[in-house]
């Protein structure tokens, strides 16, 4: 089972990201579940959502405590709460930021160095969607980074959730983030 924990703030599409990821997995004939965890339910409040993906039915229903991947939609949360708690030693961390890992003050995570990456998802979303909503872009980036689901499945999930110009714009943001991550990984290799 591959478990993902998504951190962000209310209004950034955290819950939608988990739902889209689970739909992408379903489209690949896999089992998946997605569910949120709220504190105070208001715009700007910290929000978590979880997604599990497996090739067999998933029976567990509790929050993801030991994720295989973290998606951090809002980098202002990095030093406010322990986002990295429980992250598996070989876990992936994808952070929405145009800043480098050292500039974010994350040099203290050497065990995850090769699986720690930033992508300017808000900027890509602003360019393609017209609003800095990073969720679809980060899913495109995650598909390239962790290889959990294919980009085509992410795009199809977006097309099922949204329609018309909104779907096309979010798909473009996901493609741009996917390409960004692919280029970053090639450069690092």
N, CA and C atoms as a LAMMPS dump frame, in Angstrom:
ITEM: TIMESTEP
0
ITEM: NUMBER OF ATOMS
567
ITEM: BOX BOUNDS ff ff ff
-5.0000000000000000e+02 5.0000000000000000e+02
-5.0000000000000000e+02 5.0000000000000000e+02
-5.0000000000000000e+02 5.0000000000000000e+02
ITEM: ATOMS id mol type element x y z
1 1 1 N 0.843 -1.174 0
2 1 2 C 0 0 0
3 1 3 C 0.891 1.241 0
4 2 1 N 0.51 2.229 -0.791
5 2 2 C 1.211 3.506 -0.856
6 2 3 C 0.297 4.548 -0.226
7 3 1 N 0.825 5.255 0.783
8 3 2 C 0.022 6.22 1.517
9 3 3 C 0.568 7.627 1.321
10 4 1 N -0.346 8.563 1.083
11 4 2 C 0.013 9.958 0.829
12 4 3 C -0.714 10.834 1.847
13 5 1 N 0.036 11.78 2.404
14 5 2 C -0.562 12.791 3.282
15 5 3 C -0.322 14.146 2.636
16 6 1 N -1.412 14.903 2.491
17 6 2 C -1.345 16.209 1.848
18 6 3 C -1.639 17.278 2.892
19 7 1 N -0.735 18.249 3.002
20 7 2 C -0.893 19.35 3.956
21 7 3 C -1.087 20.654 3.197
22 8 1 N -1.964 21.482 3.69
23 8 2 C -2.163 22.795 3.106
24 8 3 C -3.072 23.62 3.986
25 9 1 N -3.681 24.595 3.396
26 9 2 C -4.608 25.462 4.121
27 9 3 C -5.965 25.411 3.422
28 10 1 N -7.004 25.661 4.202
29 10 2 C -8.352 25.674 3.661
30 10 3 C -8.454 26.617 2.475
31 11 1 N -9.029 26.143 1.399
32 11 2 C -9.179 26.95 0.197
33 11 3 C -8.15 26.661 -0.873
34 12 1 N -7.139 25.831 -0.551
35 12 2 C -6.096 25.503 -1.531
36 12 3 C -6.389 24.226 -2.316
37 13 1 N -7.49 23.574 -2.026
38 13 2 C -7.822 22.359 -2.752
39 13 3 C -7.147 21.115 -2.223
40 14 1 N -6.841 21.076 -0.941
41 14 2 C -6.182 19.916 -0.336
42 14 3 C -7.066 18.677 -0.451
43 15 1 N -8.322 18.813 -0.066
44 15 2 C -9.251 17.685 -0.112
45 15 3 C -9.477 17.249 -1.56
46 16 1 N -9.62 18.206 -2.448
47 16 2 C -9.791 17.887 -3.867
48 16 3 C -8.575 17.151 -4.411
49 17 1 N -7.382 17.528 -3.984
50 17 2 C -6.166 16.846 -4.443
51 17 3 C -6.201 15.37 -4.064
52 18 1 N -6.57 15.075 -2.822
53 18 2 C -6.643 13.681 -2.396
54 18 3 C -7.695 12.919 -3.199
55 19 1 N -8.834 13.558 -3.434
56 19 2 C -9.894 12.921 -4.226
57 19 3 C -9.43 12.647 -5.653
58 20 1 N -8.783 13.636 -6.263
59 20 2 C -8.299 13.46 -7.637
60 20 3 C -7.261 12.347 -7.722
61 21 1 N -6.38 12.27 -6.73
62 21 2 C -5.368 11.22 -6.711
63 21 3 C -6.022 9.846 -6.611
64 22 1 N -7.049 9.731 -5.778
65 22 2 C -7.732 8.439 -5.652
66 22 3 C -8.463 8.076 -6.954
67 23 1 N -9.075 9.042 -7.607
68 23 2 C -9.752 8.78 -8.884
69 23 3 C -8.728 8.353 -9.935
70 24 1 N -7.577 9.002 -9.962
71 24 2 C -6.519 8.612 -10.909
72 24 3 C -6.121 7.15 -10.691
73 25 1 N -6.03 6.739 -9.431
74 25 2 C -5.696 5.341 -9.13
75 25 3 C -6.818 4.403 -9.583
76 26 1 N -8.078 4.785 -9.324
77 26 2 C -9.211 3.978 -9.782
78 26 3 C -9.167 3.796 -11.291
79 27 1 N -8.811 4.849 -11.998
80 27 2 C -8.744 4.783 -13.462
81 27 3 C -7.662 3.819 -13.94
82 28 1 N -6.733 3.505 -13.059
83 28 2 C -5.681 2.527 -13.373
84 28 3 C -6.02 1.152 -12.786
85 29 1 N -7.292 0.946 -12.467
86 29 2 C -7.791 -0.316 -11.924
87 29 3 C -7.136 -0.699 -10.595
88 30 1 N -6.887 0.308 -9.78
89 30 2 C -6.332 0.067 -8.454
90 30 3 C -7.365 0.456 -7.413
91 31 1 N -7.127 0.041 -6.199
92 31 2 C -8.003 0.395 -5.088
93 31 3 C -7.457 1.666 -4.454
94 32 1 N -8.351 2.548 -4.022
95 32 2 C -7.906 3.804 -3.417
96 32 3 C -8.97 4.332 -2.479
97 33 1 N -8.517 5.144 -1.547
98 33 2 C -9.434 5.872 -0.68
99 33 3 C -8.839 7.238 -0.418
100 34 1 N -9.698 8.206 -0.225
101 34 2 C -9.267 9.572 0.082
102 34 3 C -10.225 10.142 1.11
103 35 1 N -9.676 10.862 2.084
104 35 2 C -10.515 11.492 3.097
105 35 3 C -9.743 12.625 3.757
106 36 1 N -10.478 13.62 4.267
107 36 2 C -9.843 14.798 4.873
108 36 3 C -9.747 14.702 6.387
109 37 1 N -8.981 15.621 6.948
110 37 2 C -8.922 15.833 8.39
111 37 3 C -8.918 17.338 8.601
112 38 1 N -9.94 17.834 9.265
113 38 2 C -10.076 19.27 9.466
114 38 3 C -9.857 19.629 10.923
115 39 1 N -9.33 20.821 11.139
116 39 2 C -9.346 21.44 12.454
117 39 3 C -10.52 22.397 12.417
118 40 1 N -10.219 23.662 12.445
119 40 2 C -11.291 24.641 12.27
120 40 3 C -11.544 24.762 10.777
121 41 1 N -12.776 24.63 10.38
122 41 2 C -13.122 24.592 8.962
123 41 3 C -13.334 25.995 8.415
124 42 1 N -12.225 26.647 8.092
125 42 2 C -12.329 27.985 7.516
126 42 3 C -11.175 28.195 6.544
127 43 1 N -11.352 29.109 5.651
128 43 2 C -10.307 29.431 4.695
129 43 3 C -9.055 29.859 5.424
130 44 1 N -7.937 29.272 5.049
131 44 2 C -6.653 29.619 5.647
132 44 3 C -6.24 28.755 6.821
133 45 1 N -7.147 27.968 7.365
134 45 2 C -6.808 27.083 8.482
135 45 3 C -6.044 25.866 7.956
136 46 1 N -5.118 25.318 8.747
137 46 2 C -4.414 24.109 8.311
138 46 3 C -5.376 22.946 8.059
139 47 1 N -5.129 22.252 6.966
140 47 2 C -5.958 21.118 6.55
141 47 3 C -5.03 19.984 6.133
142 48 1 N -5.454 18.759 6.422
143 48 2 C -4.758 17.571 5.939
144 48 3 C -5.765 16.71 5.197
145 49 1 N -5.281 16.029 4.194
146 49 2 C -6.089 15.025 3.511
147 49 3 C -5.186 13.833 3.253
148 50 1 N -5.801 12.685 3.14
149 50 2 C -5.054 11.443 3.007
150 50 3 C -5.531 10.677 1.783
151 51 1 N -4.618 9.911 1.214
152 51 2 C -4.959 9.035 0.1
153 51 3 C -4.143 7.759 0.239
154 52 1 N -4.83 6.641 0.084
155 52 2 C -4.159 5.336 0.061
156 52 3 C -4.436 4.69 -1.284
157 53 1 N -3.414 4.027 -1.808
158 53 2 C -3.544 3.339 -3.094
159 53 3 C -2.915 1.967 -2.951
160 54 1 N -3.627 0.961 -3.442
161 54 2 C -3.114 -0.402 -3.351
162 54 3 C -3.675 -1.217 -4.516
163 55 1 N -3.086 -2.383 -4.733
164 55 2 C -3.573 -3.282 -5.767
165 55 3 C -4.643 -4.227 -5.235
166 56 1 N -4.876 -4.194 -3.937
167 56 2 C -5.918 -5.017 -3.327
168 56 3 C -6.812 -4.121 -2.468
169 57 1 N -7.975 -4.62 -2.065
170 57 2 C -8.887 -3.79 -1.269
171 57 3 C -8.211 -3.233 -0.015
172 58 1 N -8.596 -2.024 0.339
173 58 2 C -8.021 -1.329 1.488
174 58 3 C -9.036 -1.374 2.618
175 59 1 N -8.641 -1.943 3.722
176 59 2 C -9.558 -2.107 4.857
177 59 3 C -9.317 -1.073 5.954
178 60 1 N -8.128 -0.55 6.038
179 60 2 C -7.784 0.411 7.092
180 60 3 C -8.502 1.736 6.837
181 61 1 N -8.926 2.409 7.899
182 61 2 C -9.696 3.639 7.755
183 61 3 C -9.145 4.81 8.577
184 62 1 N -8.079 4.606 9.282
185 62 2 C -7.565 5.695 10.115
186 62 3 C -6.667 6.644 9.311
187 63 1 N -6.339 7.799 9.895
188 63 2 C -5.458 8.749 9.21
189 63 3 C -4.1 8.121 8.872
190 64 1 N -3.462 8.653 7.861
191 64 2 C -2.142 8.181 7.44
192 64 3 C -1.103 8.722 8.414
193 65 1 N -0.494 7.821 9.173
194 65 2 C 0.502 8.216 10.173
195 65 3 C 1.93 8.033 9.677
196 66 1 N 2.136 7.082 8.757
197 66 2 C 3.48 6.82 8.222
198 66 3 C 3.416 6.89 6.694
199 67 1 N 3.366 8.113 6.159
200 67 2 C 3.189 8.258 4.71
201 67 3 C 4.415 7.846 3.901
202 68 1 N 4.131 7.366 2.705
203 68 2 C 5.181 7.109 1.714
204 68 3 C 5.502 8.389 0.961
205 69 1 N 4.569 9.331 0.982
206 69 2 C 4.773 10.617 0.307
207 69 3 C 4.034 11.715 1.057
208 70 1 N 4.667 12.864 1.11
209 70 2 C 4.056 14.079 1.632
210 70 3 C 3.945 15.073 0.492
211 71 1 N 2.794 15.712 0.394
212 71 2 C 2.616 16.805 -0.543
213 71 3 C 2.281 18.021 0.308
214 72 1 N 3.131 19.021 0.233
215 72 2 C 2.957 20.215 1.059
216 72 3 C 2.553 21.363 0.141
217 73 1 N 1.269 21.702 0.198
218 73 2 C 0.727 22.723 -0.687
219 73 3 C 1.032 24.136 -0.219
220 74 1 N 1.307 24.316 1.062
221 74 2 C 1.582 25.645 1.6
222 74 3 C 2.876 25.614 2.41
223 75 1 N 3.962 26.18 1.867
224 75 2 C 5.247 26.119 2.563
225 75 3 C 5.293 26.918 3.865
226 76 1 N 4.287 27.767 4.121
227 76 2 C 4.286 28.489 5.4
228 76 3 C 4.026 27.538 6.565
229 77 1 N 3.572 26.338 6.277
230 77 2 C 3.343 25.342 7.328
231 77 3 C 4.62 24.61 7.736
232 78 1 N 5.685 24.757 6.955
233 78 2 C 6.899 23.967 7.172
234 78 3 C 7.471 24.061 8.582
235 79 1 N 7.448 25.216 9.161
236 79 2 C 8.08 25.384 10.472
237 79 3 C 7.057 25.678 11.572
238 80 1 N 5.778 25.457 11.274
239 80 2 C 4.729 25.666 12.273
240 80 3 C 4.299 24.362 12.927
241 81 1 N 4.25 23.308 12.164
242 81 2 C 3.89 21.993 12.688
243 81 3 C 4.884 20.982 12.129
244 82 1 N 4.969 19.814 12.768
245 82 2 C 5.907 18.798 12.299
246 82 3 C 5.272 18.005 11.156
247 83 1 N 5.376 18.548 9.97
248 83 2 C 4.797 17.908 8.795
249 83 3 C 5.457 16.58 8.465
250 84 1 N 6.712 16.439 8.858
251 84 2 C 7.496 15.273 8.464
252 84 3 C 7.352 14.098 9.433
253 85 1 N 6.565 14.27 10.479
254 85 2 C 6.366 13.216 11.469
255 85 3 C 5.841 11.954 10.804
256 86 1 N 6.507 10.848 11.064
257 86 2 C 6.08 9.559 10.553
258 86 3 C 6.489 9.249 9.129
259 87 1 N 7.067 10.209 8.422
260 87 2 C 7.467 9.974 7.029
261 87 3 C 8.438 8.8 6.966
262 88 1 N 8.142 7.871 6.09
263 88 2 C 9.013 6.702 5.938
264 88 3 C 10.402 7.15 5.477
265 89 1 N 11.447 6.419 5.888
266 89 2 C 12.825 6.819 5.54
267 89 3 C 13.062 7.002 4.046
268 90 1 N 12.348 6.25 3.214
269 90 2 C 12.506 6.388 1.764
270 90 3 C 11.338 7.159 1.15
271 91 1 N 10.647 7.951 1.977
272 91 2 C 9.47 8.685 1.529
273 91 3 C 9.783 9.866 0.63
274 92 1 N 8.812 10.22 -0.166
275 92 2 C 8.894 11.362 -1.079
276 92 3 C 8.297 12.594 -0.407
277 93 1 N 8.906 13.758 -0.665
278 93 2 C 8.377 15.028 -0.171
279 93 3 C 8.345 15.999 -1.341
280 94 1 N 7.156 16.457 -1.681
281 94 2 C 6.981 17.429 -2.761
282 94 3 C 6.391 18.691 -2.148
283 95 1 N 7.123 19.796 -2.301
284 95 2 C 6.744 21.055 -1.659
285 95 3 C 6.428 22.103 -2.716
286 96 1 N 5.315 22.777 -2.543
287 96 2 C 4.93 23.878 -3.411
288 96 3 C 5.77 25.097 -3.046
289 97 1 N 6.812 25.341 -3.798
290 97 2 C 7.65 26.515 -3.567
291 97 3 C 8.576 26.732 -4.751
292 98 1 N 8.842 28 -5.026
293 98 2 C 9.841 28.346 -6.035
294 98 3 C 11.221 28.448 -5.39
295 99 1 N 11.274 28.353 -4.062
296 99 2 C 12.531 28.458 -3.328
297 99 3 C 13.218 27.096 -3.254
298 100 1 N 14.531 27.122 -3.044
299 100 2 C 15.305 25.888 -2.942
300 100 3 C 15.109 25.254 -1.568
301 101 1 N 15.535 24.014 -1.449
302 101 2 C 15.462 23.298 -0.171
303 101 3 C 16.26 24.041 0.91
304 102 1 N 17.508 24.469 0.656
305 102 2 C 18.228 25.231 1.683
306 102 3 C 17.528 26.549 2.046
307 103 1 N 16.965 27.227 1.055
308 103 2 C 16.283 28.496 1.323
309 103 3 C 15.038 28.29 2.186
310 104 1 N 14.466 27.089 2.141
311 104 2 C 13.311 26.774 2.977
312 104 3 C 13.718 26.302 4.377
313 105 1 N 15.037 26.177 4.616
314 105 2 C 15.53 25.741 5.922
315 105 3 C 15.35 24.261 6.169
316 106 1 N 15.434 23.464 5.111
317 106 2 C 15.205 22.025 5.24
318 106 3 C 16.465 21.193 5.068
319 107 1 N 17.616 21.784 5.288
320 107 2 C 18.865 21.032 5.185
321 107 3 C 18.989 19.958 6.252
322 108 1 N 18.159 20.02 7.287
323 108 2 C 18.24 19.053 8.376
324 108 3 C 17.539 17.738 8.049
325 109 1 N 17.114 17.569 6.833
326 109 2 C 16.463 16.325 6.414
327 109 3 C 17.345 15.542 5.444
328 110 1 N 18.59 15.233 5.817
329 110 2 C 19.501 14.581 4.869
330 110 3 C 19.038 13.199 4.423
331 111 1 N 18.292 12.482 5.262
332 111 2 C 17.855 11.14 4.877
333 111 3 C 16.863 11.164 3.721
334 112 1 N 16.267 12.313 3.459
335 112 2 C 15.281 12.417 2.382
336 112 3 C 15.786 13.275 1.22
337 113 1 N 17.057 13.637 1.219
338 113 2 C 17.604 14.579 0.239
339 113 3 C 17.251 14.23 -1.202
340 114 1 N 17.415 12.963 -1.575
341 114 2 C 17.173 12.587 -2.969
342 114 3 C 15.684 12.472 -3.279
343 115 1 N 14.855 12.509 -2.256
344 115 2 C 13.412 12.421 -2.469
345 115 3 C 12.693 13.644 -1.903
346 116 1 N 13.383 14.757 -1.924
347 116 2 C 12.855 16.027 -1.442
348 116 3 C 12.943 17.018 -2.589
349 117 1 N 11.807 17.557 -3.016
350 117 2 C 11.792 18.387 -4.213
351 117 3 C 10.769 19.512 -4.069
352 118 1 N 11.13 20.653 -4.621
353 118 2 C 10.185 21.764 -4.687
354 118 3 C 9.731 21.938 -6.133
355 119 1 N 8.505 22.409 -6.27
356 119 2 C 7.948 22.743 -7.586
357 119 3 C 7.112 24.01 -7.396
358 120 1 N 7.262 24.994 -8.262
359 120 2 C 6.507 26.242 -8.103
360 120 3 C 5.046 26.094 -8.554
361 121 1 N 4.318 25.261 -7.847
362 121 2 C 2.956 24.907 -8.256
363 121 3 C 2.009 26.1 -8.251
364 122 1 N 2.131 26.98 -7.261
365 122 2 C 1.235 28.148 -7.232
366 122 3 C 1.471 29.043 -8.437
367 123 1 N 2.735 29.234 -8.789
368 123 2 C 3.063 30.059 -9.948
369 123 3 C 2.565 29.419 -11.239
370 124 1 N 2.727 28.097 -11.344
371 124 2 C 2.245 27.397 -12.537
372 124 3 C 0.722 27.455 -12.619
373 125 1 N 0.062 27.321 -11.472
374 125 2 C -1.399 27.418 -11.451
375 125 3 C -1.854 28.826 -11.822
376 126 1 N -1.173 29.825 -11.282
377 126 2 C -1.53 31.208 -11.604
378 126 3 C -1.418 31.446 -13.107
379 127 1 N -0.365 30.917 -13.708
380 127 2 C -0.151 31.075 -15.146
381 127 3 C -1.235 30.369 -15.972
382 128 1 N -1.595 29.149 -15.574
383 128 2 C -2.512 28.353 -16.387
384 128 3 C -3.972 28.465 -15.958
385 129 1 N -4.208 28.571 -14.653
386 129 2 C -5.57 28.58 -14.123
387 129 3 C -6.06 30 -13.861
388 130 1 N -5.114 30.893 -13.624
389 130 2 C -5.49 32.268 -13.306
390 130 3 C -5.638 32.515 -11.815
391 131 1 N -5.452 31.479 -11.02
392 131 2 C -5.508 31.561 -9.561
393 131 3 C -4.383 30.685 -8.999
394 132 1 N -3.809 31.055 -7.855
395 132 2 C -2.689 30.266 -7.307
396 132 3 C -3.15 29.031 -6.517
397 133 1 N -3.955 28.183 -7.144
398 133 2 C -4.417 26.947 -6.515
399 133 3 C -3.499 25.802 -6.934
400 134 1 N -2.631 25.33 -6.033
401 134 2 C -1.556 24.412 -6.418
402 134 3 C -1.932 22.945 -6.54
403 135 1 N -3.149 22.553 -6.199
404 135 2 C -3.444 21.124 -6.07
405 135 3 C -3.25 20.311 -7.35
406 136 1 N -3.827 20.728 -8.454
407 136 2 C -3.696 19.962 -9.702
408 136 3 C -2.251 19.944 -10.185
409 137 1 N -1.574 21.07 -10.07
410 137 2 C -0.173 21.125 -10.478
411 137 3 C 0.659 20.154 -9.645
412 138 1 N 0.438 20.121 -8.345
413 138 2 C 1.21 19.221 -7.489
414 138 3 C 0.942 17.752 -7.811
415 139 1 N -0.269 17.427 -8.211
416 139 2 C -0.542 16.039 -8.599
417 139 3 C 0.207 15.67 -9.872
418 140 1 N 0.307 16.607 -10.806
419 140 2 C 1.13 16.363 -11.993
420 140 3 C 2.581 16.16 -11.61
421 141 1 N 3.067 16.989 -10.682
422 141 2 C 4.438 16.841 -10.201
423 141 3 C 4.655 15.53 -9.476
424 142 1 N 3.694 15.133 -8.652
425 142 2 C 3.81 13.876 -7.91
426 142 3 C 3.832 12.678 -8.853
427 143 1 N 3.066 12.747 -9.936
428 143 2 C 3.067 11.628 -10.891
429 143 3 C 4.45 11.438 -11.508
430 144 1 N 5.167 12.519 -11.733
431 144 2 C 6.526 12.413 -12.278
432 144 3 C 7.53 12.01 -11.206
433 145 1 N 7.328 12.49 -9.999
434 145 2 C 8.291 12.302 -8.918
435 145 3 C 8.225 10.896 -8.329
436 146 1 N 7.055 10.468 -7.914
437 146 2 C 6.917 9.183 -7.235
438 146 3 C 6.48 8.063 -8.175
439 147 1 N 5.946 8.415 -9.348
440 147 2 C 5.496 7.4 -10.283
441 147 3 C 4.312 6.603 -9.767
442 148 1 N 3.585 7.158 -8.838
443 148 2 C 2.462 6.481 -8.196
444 148 3 C 1.31 6.244 -9.167
445 149 1 N 0.973 7.259 -9.924
446 149 2 C -0.04 7.17 -10.975
447 149 3 C 0.519 7.866 -12.209
448 150 1 N -0.036 7.556 -13.349
449 150 2 C 0.423 8.163 -14.592
450 150 3 C -0.207 9.545 -14.781
451 151 1 N 0.494 10.407 -15.483
452 151 2 C -0.017 11.741 -15.773
453 151 3 C -1.348 11.675 -16.511
454 152 1 N -1.493 10.742 -17.427
455 152 2 C -2.755 10.624 -18.159
456 152 3 C -3.927 10.34 -17.22
457 153 1 N -3.679 9.58 -16.169
458 153 2 C -4.732 9.286 -15.193
459 153 3 C -5.076 10.525 -14.375
460 154 1 N -4.064 11.304 -14.017
461 154 2 C -4.298 12.558 -13.303
462 154 3 C -5.134 13.489 -14.182
463 155 1 N -4.772 13.592 -15.436
464 155 2 C -5.513 14.455 -16.364
465 155 3 C -6.957 13.982 -16.526
466 156 1 N -7.157 12.68 -16.611
467 156 2 C -8.511 12.143 -16.743
468 156 3 C -9.328 12.406 -15.47
469 157 1 N -8.703 12.297 -14.318
470 157 2 C -9.393 12.579 -13.047
471 157 3 C -9.818 14.043 -12.987
472 158 1 N -8.931 14.929 -13.418
473 158 2 C -9.255 16.356 -13.458
474 158 3 C -10.425 16.599 -14.406
475 159 1 N -10.41 15.947 -15.559
476 159 2 C -11.479 16.112 -16.546
477 159 3 C -12.814 15.582 -16.034
478 160 1 N -12.777 14.581 -15.147
479 160 2 C -14.021 14.076 -14.556
480 160 3 C -14.567 15.027 -13.5
481 161 1 N -13.674 15.67 -12.764
482 161 2 C -14.091 16.555 -11.663
483 161 3 C -14.564 17.916 -12.177
484 162 1 N -13.869 18.443 -13.168
485 162 2 C -14.156 19.776 -13.697
486 162 3 C -14.573 19.647 -15.158
487 163 1 N -14.996 20.741 -15.739
488 163 2 C -15.364 20.706 -17.149
489 163 3 C -14.86 21.95 -17.861
490 164 1 N -14.901 21.891 -19.167
491 164 2 C -14.586 23.039 -20.005
492 164 3 C -13.233 23.672 -19.739
493 165 1 N -13.237 25.003 -19.678
494 165 2 C -12.003 25.764 -19.533
495 165 3 C -11.321 25.501 -18.193
496 166 1 N -12.101 25.252 -17.147
497 166 2 C -11.503 24.984 -15.828
498 166 3 C -10.717 23.681 -15.862
499 167 1 N -11.3 22.643 -16.467
500 167 2 C -10.588 21.369 -16.598
501 167 3 C -9.326 21.548 -17.436
502 168 1 N -9.455 22.216 -18.575
503 168 2 C -8.305 22.41 -19.465
504 168 3 C -7.178 23.174 -18.767
505 169 1 N -7.532 24.195 -18.003
506 169 2 C -6.526 24.991 -17.305
507 169 3 C -5.817 24.176 -16.229
508 170 1 N -6.571 23.389 -15.466
509 170 2 C -5.958 22.556 -14.425
510 170 3 C -5.109 21.446 -15.023
511 171 1 N -5.537 20.9 -16.131
512 171 2 C -4.731 19.893 -16.834
513 171 3 C -3.429 20.518 -17.321
514 172 1 N -3.496 21.73 -17.848
515 172 2 C -2.277 22.421 -18.302
516 172 3 C -1.326 22.657 -17.132
517 173 1 N -1.856 23.015 -15.966
518 173 2 C -1.018 23.219 -14.781
519 173 3 C -0.374 21.904 -14.345
520 174 1 N -1.135 20.815 -14.378
521 174 2 C -0.592 19.495 -14.014
522 174 3 C 0.515 19.081 -14.986
523 175 1 N 0.297 19.317 -16.273
524 175 2 C 1.32 18.986 -17.28
525 175 3 C 2.581 19.823 -17.069
526 176 1 N 2.411 21.106 -16.78
527 176 2 C 3.564 21.982 -16.576
528 176 3 C 4.375 21.55 -15.361
529 177 1 N 3.691 21.181 -14.28
530 177 2 C 4.408 20.724 -13.084
531 177 3 C 5.086 19.381 -13.336
532 178 1 N 4.421 18.505 -14.071
533 178 2 C 5.024 17.217 -14.435
534 178 3 C 6.314 17.458 -15.209
535 179 1 N 6.262 18.337 -16.202
536 179 2 C 7.448 18.641 -17.007
537 179 3 C 8.542 19.281 -16.156
538 180 1 N 8.152 20.127 -15.214
539 180 2 C 9.106 20.78 -14.317
540 180 3 C 9.864 19.721 -13.508
541 181 1 N 9.127 18.783 -12.932
542 181 2 C 9.738 17.74 -12.108
543 181 3 C 10.643 16.851 -12.953
544 182 1 N 10.191 16.465 -14.131
545 182 2 C 11.02 15.65 -15.022
546 182 3 C 12.338 16.36 -15.311
547 183 1 N 12.287 17.652 -15.617
548 183 2 C 13.51 18.423 -15.9
549 183 3 C 14.402 18.506 -14.677
550 184 1 N 13.807 18.705 -13.484
551 184 2 C 14.594 18.767 -12.238
552 184 3 C 15.282 17.448 -11.941
553 185 1 N 14.589 16.352 -12.155
554 185 2 C 15.172 15.034 -11.903
555 185 3 C 16.292 14.729 -12.884
556 186 1 N 16.126 15.125 -14.142
557 186 2 C 17.199 14.931 -15.129
558 186 3 C 18.435 15.739 -14.755
559 187 1 N 18.209 16.965 -14.314
560 187 2 C 19.331 17.832 -13.926
561 187 3 C 20.068 17.278 -12.713
562 188 1 N 19.332 16.69 -11.792
563 188 2 C 19.942 16.146 -10.57
564 188 3 C 20.689 14.847 -10.832
565 189 1 N 20.33 14.144 -11.897
566 189 2 C 20.95 12.83 -12.181
567 189 3 C 22.348 12.918 -12.718
